[in-house]
């Protein structure tokens, strides 16, 4: 059942992104990690995932790229600033 609910939320997430509703689109797109197609690729890290709820000043964060080279380059540019 979890997989069906995740799939039902996954496609509207793309629609939100395509129509410029980035906050909702990116947040909703996280359901992909509950889908068997993606779950095996989810990074298994002991520190847990940063969800933008606490400041990162003075901390080290790992940026994990899961979309491809273009997104990797874009993330590198953004995180360097």
Secondary structure, DSSP 8 states (H G I E B T S, - for coil): -HHHHHHHHHHHHHHHHHTT-HHHHHHHHGGGGGSHHHHTTS---TT----SSS--TT--------S-HHHHHHHHHHHH-
